[in-house]
Amino acid sequence: EADIYQTPRYLVIGTGKKITLECSQTMGHDKMYWYQQDPGMELHLIHYSYGVNSTEKGDLSSESTVSRIRTEHFPLTLESARPSHTSQYLCASSAPQDFNYGYTFGSGTRLTVV
Amino acid sequence: QKEVEQDPGPLSVPEGAIVSLNCTYSNSAFQYFMWYRQYSRKGPELLMYTYSSGNKEDGRFTAQVDKSSKYISLFIRDSQPSDSATYLCAMNKGNTPLVFGKGTRLSVIA
């Protein structure tokens, strides 16, 4: 049973559109992350947050933004979608002692930009 | 050089086989090492974690870390068709985001 929810699961959208991928967790975790995953490739860190009003950029952050206004909510926004953004986007959260419990991942949003 | 290297496979084994999955890394500051399992159309789930060097066993799964060689392994004994999934290694320095390998796709054939 998932405690971290991503919507939508699948999205097909045209080039140039603004999109927001939603991520919510019910575990009260302070830390949240966005990763991008392509088939046969590493998970690449896009953005992360260690608490409300705290966000940091990862390796692939240049074309997206995030916000953390509430502990449970960490949306990812692409201002202008491009075909190169076609990928799977994974949201995760972790408790302070994440080395004990690891990350809890959502099921992902599979984005296709046409 | 990538921080974490993992052979993406795919790897196909018969049911009951012993499976060995491996990762190498370049950052000697990494201290926490994890293995995640990802089924198709799902997010990764934590399978094993190890702090620093040593072995850890959980049922049919054994995780090994050799910090001197910058090499980690996951062994699966008596593999089952339900073990068919992608296995990702991940590691970090502590209070930093995890760095993941590419994942190895495993198929266990009944």
Contacts between the chains, C-beta under 8 A, distances in Angstrom:
chain1	res1	chain2	res2	distance
A	4	B	43	8.0
A	33	B	97	6.0
A	35	B	100	7.6
A	40	B	8	5.0
A	40	B	102	6.1
A	40	B	103	7.6
A	41	B	102	5.8
A	42	B	2	7.5
A	42	B	4	7.1
A	42	B	99	7.9
A	42	B	100	5.2
A	42	B	101	6.2
A	42	B	102	5.1
A	42	B	103	7.9
A	43	B	44	7.8
A	43	B	88	7.2
A	43	B	100	4.1
A	45	B	97	5.2
A	45	B	99	7.9
A	48	B	97	5.3
A	58	B	97	6.8
A	90	B	43	5.6
A	90	B	44	7.5
A	92	B	43	7.4
A	99	B	32	4.3
A	99	B	49	6.3
A	99	B	51	6.4
A	99	B	92	8.0
A	99	B	94	7.4
A	100	B	49	7.2
A	101	B	46	7.2
A	102	B	34	5.6
A	102	B	36	7.3
A	102	B	46	3.4
A	102	B	49	6.1
A	103	B	44	7.6
A	103	B	46	7.0
A	103	B	98	6.6
A	105	B	43	3.0
A	105	B	44	5.1
A	105	B	45	7.0
A	106	B	43	5.3
A	107	B	41	7.2
A	107	B	42	5.7
A	107	B	43	5.3
A	108	B	41	7.8
A	108	B	42	7.8
A	108	B	43	5.6
